[in-house]
C-alpha cells in the first residue's frame, strides 16, 4: 500500500510541476499580452477583454498553442529521425588525362562515399549508384598538384561525402624501354609425378615497358608466369596456354607497377615422361651372428621403372634396398619400402619383400689386390713406399659357394688422399667387393704414401 501511495504522490507532483511550467511560461505571458492590448485599445475592447481574461478561455488558448508547438516540434523530430547515412565502399576512381604522354602517381584506386539523406532517398540513391568517382587531370601538366575527386550524384536531395575528397598527385612524363621476358613455371607439383616439363617457350619475349623514368629503372626482370594448373588434364605432348600474365620485378623480387606492351603472351609447353628400367640391389648393413654368413638374398621385386629428369636417369644404375642384418642368426624375410633416389619423381613399385638366407661362414685369403688412389689433387702425384706395397692381401668371409666365386678382380682396394698434401703419409686402406653377400677385410690396414708435385 505504501508503494502505491508513493507512486501516486510522485505522479501528482509531476502534474503539479507540469502545471506550474504551463502557468509560468504560457498562461501568464498570454495574460500580460492581453492586458497590454486592452490598455492600448481603451474601452472599445471591454467585453472582448473580459472574455479573454476568463480562466477557461486562457486555458483553452494555452492548450491550442501548446498543441501547435507540439506538432511543429514533432514534425521536425520526424525529419531528424528520418535522416540517416549509407556508405558505398571501394568506389573506383577514374582519371581523365593523356595516358600516352603522362604517368600519374598518388591517385587512389578506390575511395569510400558516404551518402546522407532521408531513408527513401538513400535507398533510391544506392540503387542508382554509378560506382565511379571521377577526377579530370586533362588540363594539368607535369608536377605536383592537389586535386578534388567528384562523385556522379544521382539524387540531388542526398549529400555525398568522399573519403578522401582531395588528393595530391604527381604527374610525370611517360618513358619506355624494351626488355627480354623470362619464363617462370608455377605449380610444377600439380603435374603427375611421371611427367616433367621439357621446355617452355613464349610467342614474344621482347616486351616494351612504360612508366615514369624512376619506375622503369627499378625493373630488373619481366617474367611470363606459366601456371601448370591452367593446363587441363596435362599429359605428355605439347600444350598451348594463351593469356599468360607478364609481371615486372625489381632486384629483390618485389612487383613493379609498369605498363607492358603486350601485357600477355602465349606459351607453348612441352611435357615429357622420361623413364628407365633399372634393377634393385640388396645391400646388407651390419654383421650377421658369429660363424654365420649370408648365402643368398632374394627380392620379390627384381626390376622397377623409374621416372625423372633425363640427366638423373642417365646416371642411375640401380635402386638400393638396404637391409639391417646386424646380429641376424637365422633366415628372415623383411618387408621394406622402396625409397626414391634424389631426382627420381616416381617409381613403379613402392615396396618389396626381401629374404635373407644364412649358411656356415668360411674364410679365404685373396692375394695381389692392387691399391688405387682416389681424390688426389690434380697438381700432385702419389707413389707407395716399400717393396710390394702397391698391392695387399684381402681376407674374404662368406659361405663356401659365395667365396669360391670371388677372386682379385672382384675386389677393390683404395686409399683416399683428399686431405693430404706433399710429403710422406700413412693412409688407411679401404676394401670392397662386387659380391655383397661376403665381407672384406684388408690384411694390411695401412700403407705409406709419398705425395709430390707434378
C-alpha positions as CSV (number, residue, x, y, z in Angstrom):
1,X,0.0,0.0,0.0
2,X,2.8,2.4,0.9
3,X,4.3,1.7,-2.5
4,X,1.1,2.6,-4.3
5,X,0.8,5.8,-2.2
6,X,4.4,6.7,-3.1
7,X,3.7,6.2,-6.8
8,X,0.5,8.3,-6.5
9,X,2.4,11.1,-4.8
10,X,5.1,11.0,-7.5
11,X,2.5,11.3,-10.3
12,X,0.7,14.1,-8.5
13,X,4.0,16.0,-8.0
14,X,4.8,15.5,-11.7
15,X,1.5,17.0,-12.8
16,X,1.8,20.0,-10.3
17,X,5.3,20.7,-11.8
18,X,3.9,20.5,-15.3
19,X,1.0,22.9,-14.5
20,X,3.4,25.4,-12.9
21,X,5.5,25.3,-16.1
22,X,2.4,25.9,-18.3
23,X,1.2,28.7,-16.0
24,X,4.6,30.4,-15.9
25,X,5.6,30.1,-19.5
26,X,2.3,30.1,-21.4
27,X,-0.7,31.4,-19.3
28,X,1.0,34.3,-17.6
29,X,2.7,35.6,-20.7
30,X,-0.5,35.4,-22.7
31,X,-2.5,37.2,-19.9
32,X,0.1,40.0,-19.8
33,X,-0.1,40.4,-23.5
34,X,-3.9,40.7,-23.5
35,X,-3.8,43.3,-20.7
36,X,-1.3,45.2,-22.8
37,X,-3.6,45.1,-25.8
38,X,-6.5,46.3,-23.6
39,X,-4.6,49.3,-22.3
40,X,-3.7,50.3,-25.8
41,X,-7.2,50.0,-27.3
42,X,-9.2,51.6,-24.5
43,X,-12.8,50.8,-23.6
44,X,-13.8,49.6,-27.0
45,X,-12.4,46.2,-26.2
46,X,-14.0,45.8,-22.7
47,X,-16.3,42.9,-23.5
48,X,-13.6,41.1,-25.6
49,X,-11.1,41.8,-22.8
50,X,-13.4,40.3,-20.1
51,X,-13.9,37.2,-22.3
52,X,-10.1,36.8,-22.8
53,X,-9.3,37.3,-19.2
54,X,-11.6,34.4,-18.2
55,X,-9.7,31.5,-16.8
56,X,-11.4,28.9,-19.0
57,X,-10.6,31.0,-22.1
58,X,-7.0,31.3,-21.1
59,X,-6.7,27.5,-20.5
60,X,-8.3,26.7,-23.9
61,X,-6.0,29.2,-25.7
62,X,-3.0,27.8,-23.9
63,X,-3.9,24.3,-24.9
64,X,-4.3,25.2,-28.6
65,X,-0.9,27.0,-28.6
66,X,0.8,24.0,-26.7
67,X,-0.7,21.5,-29.3
68,X,0.6,23.7,-32.1
69,X,4.0,23.8,-30.6
70,X,3.9,20.0,-30.1
71,X,3.0,19.3,-33.8
72,X,5.7,21.7,-35.0
73,X,8.4,20.1,-32.9
74,X,7.2,16.6,-33.6
75,X,7.4,17.2,-37.4
76,X,10.9,18.5,-37.1
77,X,11.9,15.5,-34.9
78,X,10.5,13.1,-37.6
79,X,12.6,14.8,-40.2
80,X,15.7,14.5,-38.0
81,X,15.0,10.8,-37.1
82,X,14.3,10.0,-40.8
83,X,17.7,11.4,-41.8
84,X,20.4,8.7,-42.0
85,X,23.6,7.7,-43.8
86,X,24.9,4.9,-46.1
87,X,28.5,4.2,-47.1
88,X,29.5,3.0,-50.5
89,X,32.8,1.3,-50.1
90,X,35.6,0.9,-52.7
91,X,34.2,3.1,-55.4
92,X,36.5,3.0,-58.4
93,X,38.4,6.2,-59.2
94,X,38.6,7.1,-62.9
95,X,41.0,9.8,-64.0
96,X,40.9,11.7,-67.3
97,X,44.3,12.6,-68.8
98,X,46.6,11.9,-71.7
99,X,47.8,8.3,-70.9
100,X,50.1,8.2,-73.9
101,X,52.2,11.2,-72.6
102,X,51.9,11.1,-68.8
103,X,52.0,8.9,-65.8
104,X,50.1,9.8,-62.6
105,X,51.2,8.7,-59.2
106,X,49.4,9.3,-55.9
107,X,45.9,8.6,-57.2
108,X,43.9,6.1,-55.1
109,X,42.3,3.2,-56.9
110,X,39.2,3.4,-54.8
111,X,37.5,5.7,-52.3
112,X,34.6,5.4,-49.9
113,X,31.5,7.6,-50.5
114,X,29.1,8.4,-47.6
115,X,25.6,9.4,-48.6
116,X,23.5,11.4,-46.1
117,X,19.7,11.9,-46.5
118,X,16.3,10.5,-46.0
119,X,15.8,6.8,-45.9
120,X,13.8,6.6,-49.1
121,X,16.2,8.9,-50.9
122,X,19.2,6.8,-49.7
123,X,17.6,3.6,-50.9
124,X,17.0,5.1,-54.3
125,X,20.5,6.6,-54.5
126,X,22.1,3.3,-53.6
127,X,20.1,1.5,-56.3
128,X,21.2,4.1,-58.9
129,X,24.8,4.4,-57.7
130,X,27.2,4.7,-60.6
131,X,30.1,3.3,-58.6
132,X,32.6,5.7,-60.2
133,X,34.5,8.6,-58.7
134,X,36.0,11.0,-61.4
135,X,38.9,13.4,-61.5
136,X,39.8,15.5,-64.6
137,X,43.5,15.9,-65.0
138,X,43.5,16.8,-68.7
139,X,44.4,20.4,-68.0
140,X,47.3,19.6,-65.7
141,X,51.0,19.4,-66.7
142,X,53.9,17.6,-65.1
143,X,54.5,18.4,-61.4
144,X,52.7,18.0,-58.1
145,X,49.0,19.0,-57.9
146,X,46.2,18.9,-55.3
147,X,43.0,17.8,-57.0
148,X,39.4,17.2,-55.9
149,X,37.5,14.0,-56.5
150,X,33.9,14.1,-57.7
151,X,31.1,11.5,-57.4
152,X,28.4,11.4,-60.0
153,X,25.4,12.2,-57.7
154,X,22.2,10.6,-58.8
155,X,19.8,12.1,-56.2
156,X,20.1,15.9,-55.6
157,X,18.5,15.7,-52.1
158,X,21.3,13.4,-50.9
159,X,24.5,14.8,-49.6
160,X,27.6,12.9,-50.9
161,X,30.9,13.0,-48.9
162,X,34.1,11.3,-50.3
163,X,36.9,9.9,-48.2
164,X,39.3,11.2,-49.3
165,X,37.8,14.1,-51.2
166,X,41.1,15.7,-52.3
167,X,44.4,14.0,-53.1
168,X,47.9,15.1,-54.1
169,X,49.1,13.6,-57.4
170,X,52.4,13.8,-59.2
171,X,52.4,13.9,-63.0
172,X,55.4,12.5,-64.8
173,X,56.3,12.3,-68.5
174,X,55.9,8.7,-69.7
175,X,59.1,6.8,-70.8
176,X,59.6,3.4,-72.3
177,X,62.2,0.7,-72.9
178,X,62.4,-2.8,-74.2
179,X,63.3,-5.8,-72.0
180,X,63.6,-9.5,-72.6
181,X,61.0,-11.6,-70.8
182,X,61.9,-14.8,-69.0
183,X,59.7,-17.8,-68.3
184,X,58.7,-18.7,-64.7
185,X,56.9,-22.0,-64.3
186,X,54.4,-22.1,-61.4
187,X,52.9,-25.1,-59.7
188,X,55.2,-27.8,-61.1
189,X,53.9,-30.1,-58.3
190,X,50.5,-30.1,-60.0
191,X,51.9,-32.4,-62.6
192,X,51.6,-36.2,-62.3
193,X,54.9,-37.4,-60.8
194,X,55.6,-39.4,-64.0
195,X,55.6,-36.2,-66.1
196,X,58.1,-33.4,-66.3
197,X,58.4,-30.1,-68.2
198,X,60.9,-30.4,-71.0
199,X,60.7,-26.9,-72.5
200,X,58.6,-23.7,-72.4
201,X,58.6,-21.0,-75.0
202,X,56.6,-17.8,-75.4
203,X,55.5,-16.3,-78.7
204,X,57.0,-12.9,-77.9
205,X,59.9,-12.3,-75.4
206,X,60.7,-8.6,-76.3
207,X,58.4,-6.6,-74.1
208,X,58.0,-2.8,-74.1
209,X,57.6,-1.4,-70.5
210,X,56.3,2.1,-70.0
211,X,56.1,4.4,-67.0
212,X,57.9,7.1,-65.1
213,X,61.7,7.1,-65.7
214,X,62.4,6.4,-62.0
215,X,60.0,3.5,-62.0
216,X,61.5,1.9,-65.1
217,X,64.9,2.0,-63.5
218,X,63.6,-0.3,-60.8
219,X,62.7,-3.1,-63.2
220,X,65.2,-5.9,-63.0
221,X,63.3,-8.6,-65.0
222,X,60.0,-9.3,-66.6
223,X,58.6,-12.8,-66.3
224,X,55.9,-14.7,-68.1
225,X,54.1,-16.7,-65.3
226,X,53.2,-20.0,-66.8
227,X,50.9,-21.8,-64.4
228,X,50.7,-25.5,-64.8
229,X,47.4,-25.6,-63.1
230,X,45.9,-23.9,-66.1
231,X,46.6,-27.0,-68.2
232,X,43.6,-29.1,-68.4
233,X,44.4,-32.8,-68.0
234,X,48.2,-32.5,-68.6
235,X,49.9,-35.3,-70.4
236,X,53.0,-36.0,-72.5
237,X,53.0,-33.8,-75.5
238,X,52.8,-30.1,-76.5
239,X,50.2,-27.8,-74.9
240,X,49.5,-24.1,-75.7
241,X,48.5,-21.6,-73.0
242,X,47.1,-18.3,-74.0
243,X,46.8,-15.1,-72.0
244,X,49.9,-15.8,-69.9
245,X,50.4,-12.9,-67.5
246,X,53.5,-10.8,-67.6
247,X,54.9,-9.3,-64.3
248,X,57.8,-6.9,-63.7
249,X,60.1,-7.4,-60.7
250,X,62.8,-5.4,-59.1
251,X,66.1,-7.0,-58.0
252,X,64.7,-8.0,-54.6
253,X,61.7,-9.8,-56.1
254,X,59.0,-7.1,-55.5
255,X,56.5,-6.4,-58.1
256,X,57.0,-3.1,-60.0
257,X,53.8,-1.4,-61.4
258,X,54.5,-0.6,-65.0
259,X,52.6,-0.7,-68.3
260,X,53.6,-3.5,-70.6
261,X,53.1,-4.0,-74.3
262,X,51.9,-6.6,-74.8
263,X,50.7,-7.3,-71.3
264,X,50.0,-11.0,-72.0
265,X,51.7,-13.7,-74.2
266,X,51.1,-17.2,-75.5
267,X,53.2,-20.0,-74.1
268,X,54.0,-23.4,-75.6
269,X,54.6,-26.1,-73.0
270,X,56.4,-29.4,-73.9
271,X,55.6,-32.1,-71.4
272,X,57.6,-35.4,-71.4
273,X,57.6,-38.6,-69.4
274,X,61.2,-39.9,-69.2
275,X,61.6,-43.3,-67.7
276,X,64.1,-46.1,-67.3
277,X,64.0,-49.7,-66.1
278,X,66.7,-50.5,-63.5
279,X,67.4,-53.5,-61.2
280,X,67.0,-53.4,-57.4
281,X,70.2,-54.0,-55.4
282,X,70.1,-55.5,-51.9
283,X,72.7,-54.0,-49.7
284,X,73.2,-55.7,-46.3
285,X,74.2,-53.4,-43.4
286,X,75.9,-54.7,-40.3
287,X,77.3,-58.2,-39.5
288,X,75.4,-61.4,-39.0
289,X,75.9,-63.6,-36.0
290,X,79.4,-65.2,-35.4
291,X,80.0,-68.2,-37.5
292,X,77.2,-67.3,-39.9
293,X,77.3,-65.8,-43.4
294,X,74.8,-64.7,-46.0
295,X,74.2,-67.5,-48.5
296,X,71.5,-65.7,-50.6
297,X,69.5,-62.5,-50.9
298,X,66.3,-62.5,-52.9
299,X,63.7,-59.9,-53.5
300,X,60.1,-60.1,-54.6
301,X,60.8,-57.2,-56.9
302,X,63.9,-57.5,-59.2
303,X,63.4,-54.5,-61.5
304,X,61.5,-51.3,-61.4
305,X,60.6,-48.4,-63.8
306,X,61.7,-45.0,-62.5
307,X,60.6,-41.6,-63.7
308,X,62.6,-38.4,-63.5
309,X,64.7,-35.9,-65.5
310,X,66.8,-37.5,-68.2
311,X,70.1,-36.4,-66.8
312,X,69.2,-38.1,-63.5
313,X,68.1,-41.3,-65.2
314,X,71.3,-41.4,-67.2
315,X,73.4,-41.7,-64.1
316,X,71.0,-44.1,-62.2
317,X,72.2,-47.8,-62.3
318,X,70.0,-49.4,-59.7
319,X,67.6,-48.8,-56.8
320,X,69.3,-49.7,-53.5
321,X,67.4,-51.7,-50.8
322,X,69.3,-51.5,-47.5
323,X,68.7,-54.4,-45.1
324,X,69.9,-54.3,-41.4
325,X,71.3,-57.8,-40.8
326,X,73.3,-56.9,-37.7
327,X,73.2,-59.9,-35.3
328,X,71.0,-61.9,-37.7
329,X,71.2,-65.7,-36.7
330,X,68.6,-67.3,-38.9
331,X,66.8,-66.9,-42.2
332,X,64.4,-63.9,-42.3
333,X,62.1,-62.1,-44.7
334,X,61.9,-58.3,-44.5
335,X,59.1,-56.1,-45.8
336,X,60.7,-52.9,-47.0
337,X,59.7,-49.7,-48.7
338,X,61.5,-48.7,-51.8
339,X,63.0,-45.2,-51.5
340,X,63.3,-42.9,-54.4
341,X,66.8,-41.7,-55.1
342,X,67.5,-37.9,-55.4
343,X,66.0,-36.6,-58.6
344,X,63.6,-39.5,-59.1
345,X,59.9,-38.4,-59.0
346,X,58.1,-41.7,-59.3
347,X,58.9,-45.4,-59.1
348,X,56.7,-48.3,-60.4
349,X,56.9,-50.3,-57.1
350,X,56.6,-48.9,-53.6
351,X,57.6,-51.9,-51.5
352,X,59.2,-55.3,-51.7
353,X,59.8,-58.5,-49.6
354,X,63.5,-59.4,-49.2
355,X,64.6,-62.8,-47.9
356,X,68.0,-63.2,-46.3
357,X,69.2,-66.9,-46.0
358,X,72.2,-67.8,-43.9
359,X,74.9,-70.5,-44.1
360,X,78.1,-71.5,-42.4
361,X,80.9,-69.0,-42.6
362,X,84.3,-69.9,-44.2
363,X,87.4,-67.7,-44.7
364,X,89.6,-67.2,-47.7
365,X,92.6,-65.0,-48.4
366,X,93.0,-63.4,-51.8
367,X,96.4,-62.1,-52.7
368,X,97.7,-59.4,-55.1
369,X,94.8,-57.0,-54.9
370,X,96.2,-53.7,-56.3
371,X,95.8,-50.5,-54.4
372,X,94.4,-47.4,-56.2
373,X,94.5,-43.8,-55.1
374,X,91.3,-41.6,-55.2
375,X,90.6,-37.9,-54.7
376,X,94.2,-36.8,-55.2
377,X,94.8,-33.2,-56.1
378,X,95.5,-32.9,-59.9
379,X,98.7,-30.9,-59.1
380,X,100.2,-33.9,-57.2
381,X,101.3,-37.5,-57.9
382,X,101.5,-40.3,-55.4
383,X,103.6,-43.4,-55.0
384,X,103.7,-46.3,-52.5
385,X,106.8,-46.6,-50.2
386,X,108.3,-50.0,-49.7
387,X,108.6,-53.2,-51.7
388,X,105.4,-54.7,-52.9
389,X,103.4,-52.0,-51.1
390,X,101.2,-51.3,-54.1
391,X,99.2,-54.5,-53.5
392,X,97.8,-56.3,-50.5
393,X,96.1,-59.5,-49.3
394,X,92.4,-59.3,-48.6
395,X,90.5,-61.7,-46.1
396,X,87.1,-62.7,-47.5
397,X,84.4,-64.2,-45.4
398,X,81.2,-65.9,-46.6
399,X,79.6,-69.2,-47.4
400,X,81.7,-71.7,-49.4
401,X,79.6,-71.2,-52.5
402,X,79.9,-67.4,-52.3
403,X,83.7,-67.0,-51.7
404,X,84.7,-69.7,-54.2
405,X,83.4,-67.4,-57.0
406,X,85.5,-64.4,-55.8
407,X,89.0,-63.5,-57.0
408,X,91.2,-60.4,-57.0
409,X,89.3,-59.0,-60.0
410,X,86.2,-58.8,-57.9
411,X,87.8,-56.8,-55.1
412,X,88.7,-53.1,-55.0
413,X,91.3,-51.6,-52.6
414,X,91.7,-47.8,-52.4
415,X,93.4,-45.0,-50.4
416,X,91.6,-41.7,-50.1
417,X,94.1,-38.8,-50.5
418,X,91.6,-35.9,-50.5
419,X,93.0,-34.5,-47.2
420,X,96.7,-35.0,-48.0
421,X,99.4,-32.7,-49.5
422,X,103.1,-33.0,-50.3
423,X,105.1,-35.4,-48.1
424,X,105.1,-38.9,-46.7
425,X,101.9,-40.2,-45.2
426,X,100.5,-43.3,-43.6
427,X,97.0,-43.8,-45.1
428,X,94.1,-46.3,-44.3
429,X,93.3,-48.9,-46.9
430,X,89.6,-49.3,-47.8
431,X,88.4,-52.5,-49.5
432,X,85.1,-53.6,-51.0
433,X,83.8,-56.2,-53.4
434,X,81.2,-56.8,-56.0
435,X,79.7,-59.7,-54.1
436,X,77.7,-58.1,-51.3
437,X,77.0,-61.4,-49.5
438,X,80.6,-61.6,-48.5
439,X,82.7,-59.3,-46.2
440,X,86.1,-58.0,-47.0
441,X,89.0,-57.0,-44.6
442,X,92.5,-55.9,-45.7
443,X,95.2,-58.0,-44.1
444,X,97.3,-54.8,-44.1
445,X,95.3,-51.9,-42.9
446,X,97.6,-49.0,-43.6
447,X,100.1,-48.1,-46.3
448,X,102.8,-45.4,-46.6
449,X,102.4,-43.0,-49.5
450,X,104.7,-40.3,-50.8
451,X,103.0,-37.3,-52.5
452,X,105.0,-34.9,-54.7
453,X,104.3,-32.1,-57.1
454,X,104.0,-33.0,-60.8
